């Protein structure tokens, strides 16, 4: 039984949001079209405290897009986004959330970011999604959402590392692209790690149920 994982389809990543991804709203229609064909639909949700240390606002003299060392790791500094209990952290209003059975929140620890839907960036603290899938005996996942070069990529890489057959739906993703080639390089990295790249139009939807 395969699961569909919707990554961070939240207001702050949509056009007009605090950390808007170009054409990020284009993934919503893909999600709404695919979700009814999957027996299990999960979602990840960025859920930051207001003083999260990945925010440039927490570092005097630092600018958005700069990198610093945080907890021994290189950290890109972002605008304040997806702050807990704010409208920006909510799922997109036009996303059909009725079929989402479980939501796994990430980035809740002030001191470390969490791009992956499975673990924080140290790979130590689990969101519980991997355990949830294992308990259900699910060995195959389809991943889509925002953003290709960050949270989608790291979610997919962790899925492969956990032994899951992993597909990324390319037309269901959009990237931040701080450097214009970032998303293309992310797709190459995922493919090299064993992720299957797919288009929603090529999926055999009848076989997914």
C-alpha positions, 0 to 999 in steps of 0.5 A: 500500500503506497502513501502520498506525502504532501510536503509543507503546502502552507500559506507562507510558501505560497505567492504573497507568503513570507517565504514565497516559492515561485508558482508554489500554488501550482502544486495544490491542484496536483495534490487535490487531483492525486490524493483521492487515489491513494489509500493513505495521505500524510502531510508535513507542516513547518511549525516554528517557534517565533524565535527560531534560530533559522530566522535572520531576524534572530541574528543581528546584522545578518541578512536573509539568504546568508549562511551561518554555523548553527549547532555545528551545521551550515544554516541558511537564514530565512525570513520569519515563516510558518510560525506556530499558530499563525495564518502563515503556518496554516495549510493552503485554503484551497488544499483538500485536507479532508483526506489527510489522515496524519500531520507531522510537524517539524522545525519545532526545536528553536535551535535546529532546523528540520527540512526533512519530514522524517528527522531534524537536520541532525538526523536525531529527532524523529517526527514520528512519520517513519515509525508511523509508516513502518507500523502500518507496513507501508514500504512505498511513498510518493512525495510532492510539495514545497520546496523541491530543493529543500524540504522535498529533497531531504524528505525523499533522501531520508525516505530512501535511507529508511528503505522506502521505495520513494517517488517524487512527483516532479510537477507537484513540486516547486523550488526556492532556487536561491541559485537558479540551478538548485532545483535541478541539482536537487532532482539529480541528487535525489535520482542518484540516491535511488529516488524515482522521478515521476510525472503525475500524468504518468502514474497508473492511478488505478493501481495505487488504491 
